[in-house]
Every structure is written in structure tokens, then in C-alpha cells.
């Protein structure tokens, strides 16, 4: 495992696992949301495809995302391993709610200096709403990709509970 995608639904713990794996394996870690959102007001990176192409051309990396549509195939074609955090809503929703509440209270700076706001909770783009509404579609998209013959060479690990993920991580 030299080029790893950590995939899953919003709130599964992709970033935490990818960062930890990067540290343990000595792989450069890249946070997809930080690559995608690069300015105030959630501005989108106009050079996302070029940036992701450049970083995935490197021999070693870990990325915490299924990938935004513009770069999804590129990531999957260049990865050699996929770690799928396939957790149910009952696991991810409390995580998303706690994280968003904390970020709203502390005004934690996120990608491009953006912040989650109390007003943002009313938007369909808010992580809590997004996690709820996209859980099924996101899982189906990952399932399709895992079964896609183009990606059959990928070493795919699928974990259905954080305890299973932690047990595997302990062996890395």
C-alpha cells in the first residue's frame, strides 16, 4: 500500500484514519476538502484537477476521499489500495453532529479559512444534512466502484464498524 484512498460517507472518520495511516506508513497525507475549497465563502479550487493529478503522480500518498466528480476516476485509477469505512448512519450521524456542533461553537477555521456557522445548519449543504441525505447514494457509489472491473486490481479493505477498523489499524 503506497497510494491509498480512504473512502466512506461523511462522518465516517476518513480524515482521521488517512492522517494516522500517513504517519504510520510515512506517506504524504492530502485532505481532499482542503484541496477542493481554497478560499473564503467556500470558493472552489479552479485548478483541482491539475493539483490532484500532480499529487497522485507521486509514488506514495494517502487521500481521504471518494473524490469530487472532477477527479474521482483519476484518484481511483492511480490508487493501489482503497480502505472503505462502510459505517451505518447510527455510527456516523452522532459523529457528524458532535463535530459540527464543536466547529460551530469554537468557530474552528476549516478549508480556505471557512467556518461552520449556526445559520449553516439550515442549509442542505451543511455536513449534518449532507451526511443524512447522501449516506445511501455515497455507499452505492463506492459499492459500484469496488465492483467495477477497472478497479479490480485495487487492494480493497472494507470495514463495517470502527472497532474492526481499529483492530486492523493496530496491526499496521
N, C-alpha and C positions, 0 to 999 in steps of 0.2 A: 504494500500500500504506500504509494508515493504521491498520488494525485487523487485526493479524496473529496467526495461530495457528501455532506451530511444533510439529509433531506427529512422533511416531515411537515406537519401542519404548524401554523402559528402557535407558539407557546410550548412546543414540544421540548425545547432545550437545545436546538441546533447550534446556536452560537456558543453556548457554554461547552457543549461536547466538542465542537470543532476547535475552539480555543485550547481546551485541555489536550486534545489529541495533537494539535500542532506543537504544544510544549513538550509533550512526552516523546513524540517522534522526530522532533526537530524540523517540522515542516512550517513554512510560512503560512500564517492564517490570514484569510481575507474574508471580511464581513460583507456580504452581498448588499445589504441595505446601505452601508456606508459608501459602497461603490455607486449605487443607484441614485441615492439622494445626496446631492453635493452642494446644496445651497439653502438659503433661507426660503421660507414658505414651501418647503418640501420640493424644491426645484430638482428636476431630473437631470442626470448627467447626460449631456448630448454625446459624449464620447464613450458611453458604456461599452458598446461592442468592441471598440478598439482597446479599451482598458482591460476588459476580460480576456480578449484574445491574447494580449501581451502577457498577462499573468498566467494564463493556462498554457502558454507556450513554454513556460519554465518546467523543469523536470520534476519539481516537488512542490506541492501546495495542498491546502485544505480550504474548502469553501463551504459556508454554512447556508446552502440554499438549493432548492429545486432549480432556481434560476428564473429570472424575469423572462418573459417570452422572447425578447430580442436576443438573449444569449443562452437560452435553455439547451438547445441542441449542441451548441459549442461546448458548454460545460460537460454534458453527458458524453459527447464524443471524445473528449480529451481526458476524462477521468479514468482511473483504473479500478476504483472502488466506490461503492455507494453504501452509506450507512443510513438506514431508514428508521427513524423514530416514529413508529406507527402506533401512537398512543390514542386511546379513546377520548372523547370530549370530557368525560368525567375526570380525566387526568389533566388535560391541557387548559380547560377553562378556568379552574382556580388559579393556575399559574399566570395566565394572561391577565386576569382580573387583579391579582396581587401586584404584578409588575406594573400595569398601567396605573393603578392607584398610587403606588410608590412614586412613579415618574411624575404624575400629576401633582402630588403633594410636594415633592422635592424640586420640581422644575428642572429635572436632570436634562442636560444637553444631550441630544441624540445626533444623528447623522446630519451633517451640514449645519449644525447649531440649532436644529429644530427641537421643539419640546412638545410633549403631550400636554393638552390643556383640558380643563373641565368642560369647556364648550365642545371640544373634540369628541367627547363621549357621545354626543348626539349624532355624529356623522357615521354613515355606513362604512367609511374608510378607517374608523377607529379600530385598533387591534382587537378589542373585545368583540365588536360586531363582525369584523373580518374573520376572526377565529371561528366564531359560531357558524357563519354562513358559508365559509369556504372549507370547512372541515371535510365534508363528503367529497366535493369536487377535487380538492387537493389530493386526497387519498386515492381517488380513482385515477388521477393523472399520474401519480407516482406508480401505481399498480400497472398502468398501461406501459409506462417506460421500462419498468423492471421486466415485463414480459416481451417487450419489443426485441426482435432478433438483432437489431442494430446494436443493442446494448447487452446482449448475451455474454460477451467476454468480461463484463464488469464483475468484480467480486462484490456480491451484494449481501449485506448483513441486515436483517430485519428484526427489530426489537419491538415487542408489543407492550412493554412495561418498563418504567425507569429502573426497576430492580434488575431486570435482565441486561439492560444497557450497562449499569454499574458493575455487574458481575463480569461482563466482557471487558469493560474498561480496566478493571483491576488486573486483568491478565495481559494487558498491553504494556 
